[in-house]
């Protein structure tokens, strides 16, 4: 089936970061008051970003995960796409991220050794503490000093 993305339930998915355009993503989020971390986990808006990668994307952008999505400019949305692609590509090259005792067929991904925010205690930039909060019921790790809320 060549047009599988046109079939339910896959037709409800947003584009993956690799296929997303700035204008398309900006149109989907610019009126949303939801935290950007919450929006990154909404597969109907942008597909393929899970909790760990959402934390790492926000960290790499220096973006407070509580920032309302509506506060992102078009320039920031393009940065979000670019950073998402970079982090996902790095994770793919490393075989993904294996946390705790999970492994797929005995094969562990190696990206977890590159995590800068998720499950970390100390920020690799400022050496300050990484905070853990809940957003959309998910553990959210961020550095309150290095990650600023966009206005």
Steps between C-alpha positions, in 0.01 A plus 500: 500500500690804375276768650488349849530848657160583346330213687354527850640520762828608337328782309451675835875522565682826450817507294825368642758776565687389186190580290364798696506850358531810711176655372302180548620445857468868590137496381428198721650645818495880489162526675568229758554603861615145584863460614733428208600168663133393495471602133813302406335186640180551297545257211220666299707823497847356445564126493789297631613704800475317830556621853878457513556676169258782589711566813821498296356726229390761755841480669691538173291808416546653847120499512300470821264205435214698661522771232157532335525378141338827391810687619722341235580720202533358150877515547469296821272247328762454227763454772271244667479301174876522442591399856242218496650358180854529639416323826292229333773436243759469779272260687442290187876482437548379859224238474252691714487548876491215749384602846511275808469134410314535169660354192369397161595140425803536726632799307551822694496842338791724593346849481433501876867579561447826307195616696555849636174553692287185522566318830802721570572664836750769392483731199799443269503872411476686833559215748175599674231253598266349242138529616236233451137600461194345336356629172213302346565240769852437373829548683653820366866573564637850442752753626316803643816708451582412137149445365303823479133560433443668165277806503 
